[in-house]
């Protein structure tokens, strides 16, 4: 049976990328060794990381003066590294979900944190719009896509201070004006690679401004200087990232990827809005293209388990919603084919007819 992978992360990867990674695990570059056992200092792997960085810069049109890093520790370590490197007196945060809240909480260990706005009281069903960014903040942090609650910020805002963004779950899903950001980071296990590597895009000139001592491993300048090789990097996920970036380029890059993501999201949201059994959980104007959250309408709540059973029988995985929202969550990341969304829509229509 064909599987339709709606997992929120780690999540679906392009099939050609998985196959090429599997080949490299068995025999990397025809050298008779697995990529799992080669030296990260070898010329063959240096070529991998160099190409991955170059493709990242090409696809996102990253301007000169920015470095692309591949690090360990996940986005959660970045919650610490960002303030360690950038927070001298105060920072501003927009609280739009669980991960934004965790990033904000971590920053409080390094200085004053101003929460400019929050949608927590509404269970993060929308992205606040009316807020003021303090002009004296060292940086303003936002989370562009809220995986658990299904909201997304797709506007690259004009910010009076250094703009920092966690793009863990929507990186490479659309064009981004990187020049408006001082730092972009994220775990790679949604649109880029398997779990184990974190990407950082950082404007070099914003670093080295804080007065505190920064431990060597937590200083971005360490990793810029050594090309992400200060310590042994996560070799396999970086290789997969390179193959994913190659795949993205082969299908037409960011503009084409965005159009495909719009089509998938529109198809599913149209059915949610049409179907008499289901209702979306996020405000329409803030709906995510990456994580589509919906529930049974209150009068049909008892049918939730039956619908999950039907989708499971049809090969769909990962549709159960996060406990914070309940219901269902269809993660429609880059590599998810539109045929999987069509299969889900068909299941929703069939379920409606049966009830």
SULDAHU-V382407 format. One record per residue. SS is DSSP state (helix for helix, strand for strand, loop for the rest). PSI is psi in degrees with one decimal (999 if undefined). NEAR is the number of other ideal C-beta (glycine too) atoms within 10 Angstrom. Layout:
<<SS PSI NEAR> <SS PSI NEAR>>
This chain:
<<loop 134.6 6> <loop 135.6 9> <loop 141.3 12> <strand 110.4 23> <strand 101.1 18> <loop 17.3 25> <loop 145.3 16> <loop -14.8 21> <loop 130.5 19> <loop 150.2 15> <loop -169.7 23> <loop 139.3 24> <loop 155.4 24> <loop 135.9 20> <helix -43.4 11> <helix -33.4 14> <helix -43.2 23> <helix -42.7 16> <helix -40.5 11> <helix -35.1 18> <helix -41.2 21> <helix -40.5 9> <helix -41.4 14> <helix -30.4 21> <helix -35.4 14> <helix -42.5 10> <loop 107.5 12> <helix 121.2 22> <helix 25.6 16> <helix 18.3 7> <loop -1.9 11> <loop 1.0 7> <loop 150.3 15> <loop 149.6 13> <loop -19.0 22> <loop -15.0 12> <loop 7.1 9> <loop 162.2 17> <loop 136.3 12> <loop -12.1 16> <loop -0.8 9> <loop 155.9 15> <helix -35.9 8> <helix -42.9 13> <helix -32.5 20> <helix -36.8 14> <helix -35.3 12> <helix -51.2 22> <helix -34.0 21> <helix -42.8 12> <helix -39.3 16> <helix -44.0 26> <helix -44.9 22> <helix -42.2 13> <helix -39.6 19> <helix -48.6 23> <helix -38.8 17> <helix -49.0 13> <helix -38.9 17> <loop 3.0 22> <loop 51.0 13> <loop 126.7 20> <loop 166.8 11> <loop 153.0 6> <loop 3.4 11> <strand 145.9 20> <strand 145.7 20> <strand 124.6 21> <strand 150.5 21> <strand 112.8 26> <strand 173.2 22> <loop -178.6 15> <loop -8.8 17> <helix 176.0 18> <helix -27.5 22> <helix -33.8 14> <helix -31.7 18> <helix -27.9 25> <helix -29.2 23> <helix -45.2 16> <helix -37.3 24> <helix -56.9 25> <helix -33.0 26> <helix -41.2 22> <helix -22.6 23> <helix -21.5 24> <loop 110.5 23> <loop -46.6 14> <loop -53.7 12> <strand 151.4 15> <strand 156.0 27> <strand 139.3 27> <strand 141.8 25> <strand 120.6 22> <strand 100.0 21> <loop 8.2 26> <loop -177.4 25> <helix -46.3 17> <helix -35.5 21> <helix -40.6 24> <helix -40.4 17> <helix -39.3 15> <helix -42.4 27> <helix -43.6 22> <helix -42.0 13> <helix -37.6 19> <helix -23.7 24> <loop -15.6 13> <loop -10.4 12> <loop -9.0 20> <loop -172.8 16> <strand 137.5 14> <strand 126.9 20> <strand 120.6 15> <strand 106.8 14> <strand -28.5 18> <strand 158.9 17> <strand 146.2 18> <loop 20.2 21> <helix -40.9 15> <helix -21.2 7> <helix 23.8 11> <loop 36.4 14> <loop 39.8 25> <loop -3.6 18> <loop 167.7 17> <loop 119.5 24> <loop 142.5 15> <loop -37.6 8> <loop 93.3 6> <loop 161.7 12> <loop 128.0 10> <loop 122.5 18> <loop 129.7 15> <loop -22.4 8> <loop 9.7 10> <loop 145.0 22> <loop -30.9 23> <strand 163.8 24> <strand 125.7 23> <strand 133.4 27> <strand 159.0 23> <strand 116.1 31> <loop -33.5 27> <strand 128.7 28> <strand 97.5 28> <loop -40.3 25> <loop -39.2 20> <loop -8.4 29> <loop 36.7 29> <strand 158.1 26> <strand 144.2 25> <loop 116.7 19> <loop 7.1 15> <loop 126.9 10> <loop 95.1 17> <loop 155.2 14> <loop 119.9 8> <loop 133.2 18> <loop -12.0 12> <loop 178.2 16> <strand 126.2 19> <strand 126.9 20> <strand 134.4 27> <strand 133.5 27> <strand 109.3 27> <loop 37.0 24> <loop -42.3 27> <loop 9.3 28> <loop 10.5 28> <loop 140.5 26> <loop 13.0 25> <loop -9.8 27> <loop 163.0 21> <loop 146.4 16> <loop 135.4 23> <loop 86.9 13> <helix -27.6 18> <helix -17.8 12> <helix -5.9 14> <loop 145.3 24> <loop -32.2 23> <strand 133.6 24> <strand 134.6 24> <strand 168.5 27> <strand 151.7 26> <strand 144.5 26> <loop -0.3 27> <loop 21.2 24> <loop -67.3 30> <loop 4.6 27> <loop -45.9 30> <loop 173.7 29> <loop 168.3 19> <loop 147.5 15> <loop -13.0 19> <loop 147.7 27> <strand 134.6 26> <strand 146.0 27> <strand 129.1 21> <strand 115.4 23> <strand 136.9 26> <strand 118.0 19> <helix -36.3 13> <helix -11.6 11> <helix -7.5 18> <loop 160.6 18> <loop 21.8 11> <loop -15.6 12> <loop 153.8 17> <loop -17.6 6> <loop 156.9 11> <loop 134.8 8> <loop 123.4 16> <loop 144.8 9> <helix -47.8 11> <helix -18.8 14> <helix 4.2 15> <loop 118.5 18> <helix -33.0 24> <helix -29.9 15> <helix -46.6 16> <helix -28.7 23> <helix -46.8 17> <helix -39.6 11> <loop 14.4 12> <loop 43.0 16> <loop 18.6 24> <loop 17.6 15> <loop -42.5 15> <loop 174.1 13> <loop 118.2 10> <loop 165.2 22> <loop 90.1 22> <helix -51.0 23> <helix -49.1 19> <helix -33.0 21> <helix -39.1 24> <helix -45.5 25> <helix -39.1 26> <helix -43.8 28> <helix -44.9 27> <helix -36.7 24> <helix -41.4 27> <helix -37.6 23> <helix -44.0 16> <helix -44.2 18> <helix -42.2 25> <helix -39.5 13> <helix -27.2 10> <loop 0.8 11> <loop 2.1 12> <helix -159.9 16> <helix -39.6 17> <helix -42.4 9> <helix -40.3 11> <helix -40.4 20> <helix -42.7 18> <helix -39.5 12> <helix -40.5 18> <helix -37.6 21> <helix -44.2 13> <helix -42.9 13> <helix -47.1 24> <helix -42.3 20> <helix -41.3 12> <helix -46.2 15> <helix -42.3 21> <helix -36.8 17> <helix -40.1 11> <helix -39.8 20> <helix -43.8 21> <helix -28.5 12> <helix -38.4 12> <loop 132.9 16> <loop -8.9 10> <loop -22.3 20> <strand 159.3 21> <strand 141.3 15> <strand 156.1 18> <loop -24.8 22> <loop 151.1 24> <loop 138.6 14> <helix -42.2 9> <helix -14.3 9> <helix 11.8 21> <strand 136.2 19> <loop 145.0 26> <loop -15.0 24> <loop -37.2 30> <strand 105.1 30> <strand 109.8 24> <strand 133.9 27> <strand 159.8 26> <strand 168.9 20> <strand 144.1 20> <loop 148.9 13> <helix -39.3 7> <helix -10.8 9> <helix 17.2 18> <helix -31.7 11> <helix -7.8 8> <helix -0.4 17> <helix -48.7 17> <helix -36.3 9> <helix -39.1 13> <helix -41.4 22> <helix -38.0 16> <helix -42.8 10> <helix -46.2 16> <helix -35.7 22> <helix -42.6 12> <helix -25.4 10> <loop 13.9 16> <loop 15.1 13> <strand 133.1 21> <strand 151.1 13> <loop 17.1 18> <loop -13.5 21> <strand 130.0 16> <loop 157.8 22> <loop 148.9 16> <loop -23.2 7> <loop -22.0 12> <loop -37.1 20> <loop -171.7 15> <loop -126.3 20> <strand 150.8 25> <strand 115.8 25> <strand 109.3 27> <strand 115.6 23> <loop 57.1 27> <loop 173.0 26> <loop -45.4 26> <loop -8.1 21> <loop 121.0 23> <loop 151.3 16> <helix -23.3 14> <helix -32.4 11> <helix -38.8 21> <helix -39.9 22> <helix -38.2 15> <helix -40.0 17> <helix -43.1 23> <helix -41.4 18> <helix -41.0 12> <helix -39.7 19> <helix -40.5 22> <helix -42.5 14> <helix -38.6 12> <helix -38.3 19> <helix -43.2 16> <helix -34.2 7> <helix -13.0 11> <loop 999 11>>
